[in-house]
């Protein structure tokens, strides 16, 4: 599955370079890493060391479902209506995988470093974080056909937390006068990758990733705003350095960005 992500990422790079340069660019290598709880510390160190040398990061997500049974997107939808429908889905479904590719320029070539993270929600810090989520049969079937190991997802998936949940936990520990944050650091998991990329000032791109962007905000920052204008404001304020989105031409995408 992640081999496909790497190919898509490389196509994005070719599109980006081809419009501004006359030289021909080609990737040097594309050795991808599957990341679970077991090798997450080493992957985090590698990403931290690669980011200062990277000129571009691409991302892509997989979910337990896309849309609810009573949700149907129509071409006649206004931007506000489409956002509302997608927002409802993000609150119901869960992230399964988060793929990123780091691009390091080597003269007239690019070395590509893809990472495929298995993610499973943090649920060990109280009922607030032990949330329910829905699964859609068609999405699970597609992921299974693509080789996703659901046992690995559940047993070895990397935890993550939203910023709002992290702040809640820190206040709770402070009130209880418990200074140790070891359990919190373990539960932050992939959220640490999200933060270092967000703070890196490196463009992050994706292809037709509006839904991926909504899930990124919903799972790592906070609940999605109810109104489209509020969402756009939050994206510009919170993820300005994180998101440089390349969309397939669709009516809603043209309205939003």
Residue pairs with C-beta under 8 A, 6 or more apart in sequence:
1 62
1 97
1 116
1 143
1 146
1 147
1 148
2 32
2 34
2 99
2 114
2 116
3 32
5 58
5 60
5 99
5 101
5 114
5 116
6 30
6 32
6 101
6 112
6 114
8 58
8 60
8 207
9 58
9 60
9 101
9 103
9 112
9 114
10 27
10 30
10 112
11 207
12 58
12 205
12 206
12 207
12 246
13 25
13 27
13 56
13 58
13 103
13 110
14 25
15 246
16 56
16 205
17 25
23 108
24 108
25 108
25 109
25 110
26 109
26 110
27 109
27 110
27 111
27 112
28 106
28 109
28 110
28 111
28 112
29 111
29 112
30 112
30 114
31 113
31 114
32 114
32 115
32 116
33 39
33 43
33 46
33 113
33 114
33 115
33 116
34 116
34 118
35 43
35 115
35 116
35 117
35 118
35 158
36 118
36 152
36 156
36 157
36 158
37 156
37 157
37 158
38 156
40 117
40 158
40 189
40 190
43 115
43 117
44 192
44 193
46 113
47 100
47 102
47 115
47 193
47 196
47 197
48 196
50 102
50 104
50 113
51 57
51 102
51 196
51 197
51 200
51 202
53 104
54 102
54 103
54 104
54 200
54 202
55 103
55 104
55 105
55 202
56 102
56 103
56 202
56 203
56 204
56 205
57 100
57 101
57 102
57 103
57 197
57 200
57 202
57 203
57 204
57 205
58 100
58 101
58 103
58 204
58 205
58 206
59 98
59 99
59 100
59 101
59 204
59 205
59 206
59 209
59 212
59 216
60 98
60 99
60 206
60 207
60 209
60 212
61 95
61 97
61 98
61 99
61 209
61 211
61 212
61 215
61 216
62 95
62 96
62 97
62 98
62 99
62 143
62 148
63 93
63 94
63 95
63 96
63 139
63 211
63 215
64 93
64 94
64 96
64 133
64 134
64 135
64 136
64 139
64 140
65 89
65 92
65 93
65 134
65 135
65 136
65 139
66 89
66 93
66 136
66 139
66 211
67 73
67 85
67 86
67 89
67 136
68 88
68 89
68 92
68 134
71 85
71 88
71 89
72 85
73 82
73 85
75 251
77 85
77 252
79 228
79 252
79 255
79 256
80 227
80 228
82 252
83 228
83 231
83 252
83 256
84 228
86 210
86 211
86 214
87 214
87 224
87 226
87 231
89 211
90 211
90 214
90 215
90 218
90 224
91 218
91 223
91 224
92 133
92 134
93 133
93 134
93 135
93 136
93 139
93 215
94 121
94 133
95 119
95 160
95 215
95 219
96 118
96 119
96 143
96 148
96 153
96 157
97 116
97 117
97 118
97 119
97 148
97 153
98 117
98 119
98 190
99 114
99 115
99 116
99 117
100 114
100 115
100 117
100 193
100 197
101 112
101 113
101 114
101 115
102 112
102 113
102 115
103 110
103 111
103 112
103 113
104 110
104 111
104 112
104 113
105 111
117 158
117 190
117 193
118 152
118 153
118 156
118 157
118 158
119 157
119 158
119 159
119 160
119 189
119 190
120 153
120 154
120 157
120 158
120 159
121 129
121 131
121 133
121 159
121 160
122 129
122 159
122 160
122 161
122 165
122 187
122 188
122 189
123 129
123 130
123 131
123 159
124 159
124 183
124 187
125 165
125 169
125 183
125 184
125 187
128 165
128 168
129 161
129 165
129 187
140 150
143 150
144 150
158 189
158 190
159 186
159 187
159 188
159 189
159 190
160 187
160 188
160 189
160 190
160 191
160 194
160 219
160 220
161 169
161 187
161 188
161 189
161 191
161 220
162 191
162 218
162 219
162 220
162 221
162 222
163 191
163 220
163 221
163 222
164 221
164 222
164 223
166 184
166 188
166 191
169 184
169 187
170 181
170 184
173 179
173 180
173 181
173 184
191 220
194 216
194 220
197 204
197 242
198 239
198 241
198 242
199 241
200 241
201 241
202 241
203 244
204 242
204 243
204 244
205 244
205 245
205 246
206 212
206 213
206 245
206 246
207 246
207 247
207 248
208 246
208 247
208 248
208 250
208 253
209 245
209 247
210 245
210 247
210 252
210 253
210 256
213 235
213 239
213 243
213 245
214 224
216 239
217 224
217 231
217 234
217 235
217 238
217 239
218 224
221 238
224 231
225 231
225 233
225 234
228 256
232 256
235 243
245 257
247 253
247 254
247 257
